[in-house]
Amino acid sequence: MDKSVLIVDDQKGIRFLLEEVIRSEGYRVSSCQDGQSAIKSIENQPPDLLIIDYRLPMMNGGKVIAHLEAQGYQIPTIVMSGLVDEIKPKIEGFNSVKGYFSKPFNILEAKNQVNQLLQD
């Protein structure tokens, strides 16, 4: 399997946990701690899946997704948030958003969602 996943979260523990879980499924994984780093990483090497926290320093996940879509990127995206119901209206217009992780997330559900999106 040669699919890649980019994880963007300002919390190191969440990045590390997701990296381990997704890597154990056989995917290549990289991570960033903020939206600006994520954009640079994607411009350099777009992943097959983006998992991004909504609340990020300097540039929130919604702004990152808007920027990427404006640049023509259509990367399947999972948005993470502790307040999923509050953020859904803010990002429901983005074509690339395919799912959500509610923090704290269930590891098995996260694995299933990642596998489903990367196998489509």
C-alpha positions in Angstrom: 0.0 0.0 0.0 1.5 3.3 -1.0 -1.1 5.8 0.1 -0.1 8.7 2.3 -1.7 10.6 5.1 -0.9 14.1 6.4 -2.0 14.8 10.0 -2.2 18.4 11.2 -2.7 19.1 14.9 -1.0 21.4 17.3 -1.1 18.7 20.1 1.9 16.5 19.8 0.2 13.6 21.6 -2.7 13.5 19.1 -0.3 13.6 16.2 1.8 10.8 17.6 -1.2 8.6 18.4 -2.7 9.1 14.9 0.7 8.5 13.2 1.1 5.2 15.0 -2.5 4.0 14.3 -2.4 5.0 10.6 1.1 3.6 10.1 0.0 0.3 11.6 -2.6 0.1 8.8 0.2 0.2 6.2 0.1 3.9 5.1 2.9 6.4 4.9 2.3 9.1 7.5 3.6 12.6 8.0 2.5 15.4 10.3 2.5 19.1 10.9 1.7 21.3 13.9 0.0 24.2 12.1 -1.8 25.2 9.0 1.0 27.1 7.3 3.3 24.1 7.6 0.5 21.9 6.2 0.1 24.1 3.2 3.8 24.0 2.5 3.9 20.2 2.9 0.9 19.7 0.6 2.4 22.1 -2.1 5.6 20.0 -2.0 3.9 16.5 -1.9 0.1 16.3 -1.7 -1.1 13.4 0.5 -3.9 11.0 -0.4 -5.7 12.0 2.8 -5.6 15.0 5.1 -6.6 14.8 8.7 -6.7 18.3 10.2 -7.8 19.8 13.5 -10.2 22.7 13.2 -8.6 24.8 16.0 -5.0 25.5 15.0 -2.8 28.4 15.9 -2.5 31.3 13.3 -4.7 29.6 10.6 -7.6 27.4 11.5 -8.4 24.2 9.7 -11.3 25.8 7.8 -8.9 28.5 6.4 -6.4 25.8 5.4 -9.1 23.8 3.5 -10.4 27.0 1.8 -6.9 27.9 0.7 -6.2 24.4 -0.6 -9.5 24.2 -2.5 -8.9 27.7 -4.0 -5.5 26.4 -5.3 -7.2 23.5 -6.9 -6.4 20.8 -4.4 -9.2 18.2 -3.8 -7.6 16.1 -1.1 -10.1 13.9 0.9 -10.2 15.5 4.3 -11.2 14.5 7.8 -11.7 17.4 10.2 -11.1 16.9 14.0 -12.7 18.9 16.7 -13.9 18.7 20.3 -17.0 20.6 19.1 -17.9 18.8 15.8 -21.5 20.1 15.8 -20.3 23.7 16.1 -17.8 23.5 13.3 -19.9 21.5 10.7 -21.8 24.6 9.5 -18.5 26.4 9.0 -17.0 23.8 6.8 -20.0 22.0 5.2 -19.5 23.9 1.9 -16.0 22.4 1.3 -16.0 19.6 -1.3 -12.9 17.9 0.1 -14.3 17.3 3.6 -15.4 13.7 3.8 -15.7 13.1 7.5 -15.1 14.2 11.1 -13.4 12.9 14.2 -14.9 14.1 17.4 -12.2 14.6 20.1 -11.6 12.4 21.9 -12.0 10.0 19.1 -12.5 6.2 19.0 -9.3 4.6 17.5 -11.2 1.8 15.8 -13.7 4.2 14.2 -10.8 6.4 13.1 -9.0 3.4 11.5 -12.2 2.4 9.7 -12.9 5.9 8.4 -9.3 6.2 7.2 -9.3 2.8 5.5 -12.7 3.5 3.8 -11.5 6.9 2.4 -8.2 5.5 1.2 -9.8 2.5 -0.5 -12.4 4.4 -2.5 
